[in-house]
Amino acid sequence: MTESNSSILSLVDDSDKTVLNRIQSNFPVTSRPYLSIAKEIGLTEDEVLNRISRLKRLGIIRRIGGNFVPDKLGFVSTLCAAKVPEDKIALFTKTVNQYPGVTHNYKRDNVYNIWFTFIAQSVEEIKKNLKQIVQKTGVNDILNLPATKVFKIKAQFDL
């Protein structure tokens, strides 16, 4: 853990951890979900909202939103790995991130150093978008690794 990460974590108390644990799964579908959560964990709605806002500002919460199963909605998804020269990483990631179907984009310590997931309405659309990315960035070596079987796990981090 880096020093800056440990500094940020020192700003998180037990109530923050309770909120973080609660919002990860089974988010209430009500007109006032934060009130429902507040009642469950013994805080006020304002306290929950303020804590979530603060945790978002600190970068601990990246986003709050739904996760969908692409194929059940008529979409396809793939994992892509690209071999991107160091001097093109900024251009490449900025270009990739402009596509609404890109859900994750991250750097790895590997010859294929930039990985991203892509969701679209068809395999053809993904292929078309990958060709556009090649044209815009000059990065030619992009692996398209569509899933043949999904082994989805629930990512719940108990704090």
C-alpha positions as a Markdown table, in Angstrom:
| # | Residue | x | y | z |
|---|---|---|---|---|
| 1 | Met | 0.0 | 0.0 | 0.0 |
| 2 | Thr | 1.3 | 3.4 | -0.9 |
| 3 | Glu | 1.7 | 6.2 | 1.7 |
| 4 | Ser | -1.1 | 8.2 | 0.0 |
| 5 | Asn | -3.4 | 5.2 | 0.1 |
| 6 | Ser | -2.8 | 4.6 | 3.8 |
| 7 | Ser | -3.4 | 8.4 | 4.4 |
| 8 | Ile | -6.7 | 8.2 | 2.6 |
| 9 | Leu | -7.7 | 5.0 | 4.5 |
| 10 | Ser | -6.9 | 6.7 | 7.8 |
| 11 | Leu | -9.8 | 9.0 | 7.0 |
| 12 | Val | -12.3 | 6.1 | 6.9 |
| 13 | Asp | -14.0 | 5.2 | 10.1 |
| 14 | Asp | -16.2 | 2.2 | 11.1 |
| 15 | Ser | -19.4 | 4.0 | 9.9 |
| 16 | Asp | -17.8 | 4.6 | 6.5 |
| 17 | Lys | -17.0 | 0.9 | 6.3 |
| 18 | Thr | -20.5 | 0.0 | 7.2 |
| 19 | Val | -21.9 | 2.2 | 4.5 |
| 20 | Leu | -19.4 | 0.8 | 2.0 |
| 21 | Asn | -20.2 | -2.7 | 2.9 |
| 22 | Arg | -24.0 | -2.0 | 2.6 |
| 23 | Ile | -24.0 | -0.2 | -0.8 |
| 24 | Gln | -22.0 | -2.9 | -2.7 |
| 25 | Ser | -24.9 | -5.3 | -3.3 |
| 26 | Asn | -28.7 | -5.5 | -3.1 |
| 27 | Phe | -29.0 | -1.7 | -3.5 |
| 28 | Pro | -32.6 | -0.7 | -2.5 |
| 29 | Val | -34.8 | 0.1 | -5.4 |
| 30 | Thr | -37.0 | 2.7 | -3.7 |
| 31 | Ser | -37.7 | 6.4 | -4.2 |
| 32 | Arg | -35.3 | 7.0 | -1.3 |
| 33 | Pro | -32.7 | 4.2 | -1.2 |
| 34 | Tyr | -30.3 | 6.1 | 1.1 |
| 35 | Leu | -33.1 | 6.5 | 3.7 |
| 36 | Ser | -33.6 | 2.7 | 3.5 |
| 37 | Ile | -29.9 | 2.1 | 4.0 |
| 38 | Ala | -29.7 | 4.6 | 6.8 |
| 39 | Lys | -32.5 | 2.9 | 8.7 |
| 40 | Glu | -30.8 | -0.5 | 8.3 |
| 41 | Ile | -27.4 | 0.7 | 9.6 |
| 42 | Gly | -28.5 | 3.2 | 12.3 |
| 43 | Leu | -27.6 | 6.4 | 10.6 |
| 44 | Thr | -29.6 | 9.3 | 9.2 |
| 45 | Glu | -30.2 | 9.7 | 5.5 |
| 46 | Asp | -28.1 | 12.9 | 5.5 |
| 47 | Glu | -25.3 | 11.1 | 7.2 |
| 48 | Val | -25.3 | 8.3 | 4.6 |
| 49 | Leu | -25.4 | 10.8 | 1.8 |
| 50 | Asn | -22.6 | 13.0 | 3.3 |
| 51 | Arg | -20.4 | 9.9 | 3.9 |
| 52 | Ile | -20.9 | 8.7 | 0.3 |
| 53 | Ser | -20.2 | 12.1 | -1.1 |
| 54 | Arg | -17.0 | 12.4 | 1.0 |
| 55 | Leu | -15.9 | 8.9 | 0.0 |
| 56 | Lys | -16.4 | 9.7 | -3.6 |
| 57 | Arg | -14.4 | 12.9 | -3.3 |
| 58 | Leu | -11.6 | 10.9 | -1.7 |
| 59 | Gly | -11.6 | 8.5 | -4.6 |
| 60 | Ile | -12.7 | 5.5 | -2.5 |
| 61 | Ile | -16.0 | 5.3 | -4.4 |
| 62 | Arg | -15.5 | 5.4 | -8.1 |
| 63 | Arg | -19.2 | 5.2 | -9.1 |
| 64 | Ile | -22.6 | 3.9 | -7.9 |
| 65 | Gly | -24.6 | 2.2 | -10.6 |
| 66 | Gly | -26.1 | -1.0 | -11.8 |
| 67 | Asn | -24.3 | -4.0 | -13.3 |
| 68 | Phe | -26.1 | -5.7 | -16.1 |
| 69 | Val | -25.5 | -9.1 | -17.8 |
| 70 | Pro | -24.8 | -8.0 | -21.4 |
| 71 | Asp | -26.1 | -11.1 | -23.2 |
| 72 | Lys | -29.4 | -11.0 | -21.4 |
| 73 | Leu | -29.9 | -7.5 | -22.8 |
| 74 | Gly | -28.9 | -8.6 | -26.4 |
| 75 | Phe | -25.3 | -7.3 | -26.1 |
| 76 | Val | -21.9 | -9.1 | -26.5 |
| 77 | Ser | -18.8 | -8.4 | -24.6 |
| 78 | Thr | -15.1 | -9.0 | -25.0 |
| 79 | Leu | -11.8 | -8.5 | -23.2 |
| 80 | Cys | -9.2 | -6.8 | -25.3 |
| 81 | Ala | -5.4 | -6.6 | -24.7 |
| 82 | Ala | -3.2 | -4.2 | -26.5 |
| 83 | Lys | 0.5 | -3.9 | -26.9 |
| 84 | Val | 0.9 | -0.1 | -26.5 |
| 85 | Pro | 4.3 | 1.7 | -26.7 |
| 86 | Glu | 4.9 | 3.8 | -23.6 |
| 87 | Asp | 4.7 | 7.1 | -25.6 |
| 88 | Lys | 1.3 | 6.2 | -26.9 |
| 89 | Ile | -0.4 | 5.1 | -23.7 |
| 90 | Ala | -2.1 | 8.4 | -23.0 |
| 91 | Leu | -3.4 | 8.7 | -26.5 |
| 92 | Phe | -4.5 | 5.1 | -26.6 |
| 93 | Thr | -6.4 | 5.1 | -23.3 |
| 94 | Lys | -8.0 | 8.5 | -24.1 |
| 95 | Thr | -9.2 | 7.1 | -27.4 |
| 96 | Val | -10.5 | 3.8 | -26.0 |
| 97 | Asn | -12.3 | 5.6 | -23.2 |
| 98 | Gln | -14.3 | 7.6 | -25.7 |
| 99 | Tyr | -16.3 | 4.5 | -26.7 |
| 100 | Pro | -19.4 | 4.2 | -24.5 |
| 101 | Gly | -19.1 | 0.4 | -24.5 |
| 102 | Val | -15.7 | 0.4 | -22.8 |
| 103 | Thr | -16.4 | -0.5 | -19.1 |
| 104 | His | -12.9 | -1.0 | -17.8 |
| 105 | Asn | -9.5 | 0.1 | -19.0 |
| 106 | Tyr | -6.3 | -0.6 | -17.1 |
| 107 | Lys | -2.5 | -0.9 | -17.4 |
| 108 | Arg | -0.7 | -4.2 | -16.6 |
| 109 | Asp | 2.9 | -5.1 | -16.3 |
| 110 | Asn | 3.0 | -7.2 | -19.4 |
| 111 | Val | 4.0 | -7.0 | -23.1 |
| 112 | Tyr | 0.2 | -6.6 | -23.6 |
| 113 | Asn | 0.1 | -3.6 | -21.2 |
| 114 | Ile | -3.3 | -2.1 | -21.7 |
| 115 | Trp | -6.5 | -4.2 | -21.1 |
| 116 | Phe | -10.1 | -3.1 | -21.5 |
| 117 | Thr | -13.5 | -4.6 | -21.7 |
| 118 | Phe | -15.9 | -3.7 | -24.6 |
| 119 | Ile | -19.6 | -4.2 | -24.7 |
| 120 | Ala | -21.6 | -3.6 | -27.9 |
| 121 | Gln | -24.7 | -4.8 | -29.7 |
| 122 | Ser | -22.8 | -7.1 | -32.0 |
| 123 | Val | -19.4 | -8.7 | -32.6 |
| 124 | Glu | -19.3 | -6.7 | -35.8 |
| 125 | Glu | -19.6 | -3.4 | -33.9 |
| 126 | Ile | -16.8 | -4.4 | -31.6 |
| 127 | Lys | -14.6 | -5.3 | -34.6 |
| 128 | Lys | -15.5 | -2.0 | -36.3 |
| 129 | Asn | -14.6 | 0.0 | -33.2 |
| 130 | Leu | -11.3 | -1.8 | -32.7 |
| 131 | Lys | -10.4 | -1.0 | -36.3 |
| 132 | Gln | -11.2 | 2.7 | -35.6 |
| 133 | Ile | -9.0 | 2.6 | -32.5 |
| 134 | Val | -6.1 | 1.2 | -34.6 |
| 135 | Gln | -6.6 | 4.0 | -37.1 |
| 136 | Lys | -6.8 | 6.7 | -34.5 |
| 137 | Thr | -3.9 | 5.5 | -32.4 |
| 138 | Gly | -1.5 | 3.6 | -34.7 |
| 139 | Val | -1.5 | 0.8 | -32.2 |
| 140 | Asn | -2.0 | -2.4 | -34.4 |
| 141 | Asp | -1.6 | -5.2 | -31.9 |
| 142 | Ile | -4.9 | -5.5 | -30.1 |
| 143 | Leu | -6.1 | -8.9 | -29.1 |
| 144 | Asn | -9.9 | -9.4 | -29.1 |
| 145 | Leu | -10.6 | -12.1 | -26.5 |
| 146 | Pro | -14.4 | -12.8 | -26.5 |
| 147 | Ala | -15.6 | -15.0 | -23.6 |
| 148 | Thr | -16.7 | -18.5 | -24.6 |
| 149 | Lys | -18.2 | -19.1 | -21.1 |
| 150 | Val | -18.8 | -16.6 | -18.3 |
| 151 | Phe | -17.8 | -17.6 | -14.8 |
| 152 | Lys | -19.3 | -14.6 | -12.9 |
| 153 | Ile | -18.5 | -14.2 | -9.3 |
| 154 | Lys | -19.9 | -11.7 | -6.8 |
| 155 | Ala | -17.3 | -9.1 | -6.0 |
| 156 | Gln | -18.2 | -8.1 | -2.4 |
| 157 | Phe | -15.4 | -6.6 | -0.3 |
| 158 | Asp | -16.0 | -6.7 | 3.4 |
| 159 | Leu | -14.3 | -3.8 | 5.1 |
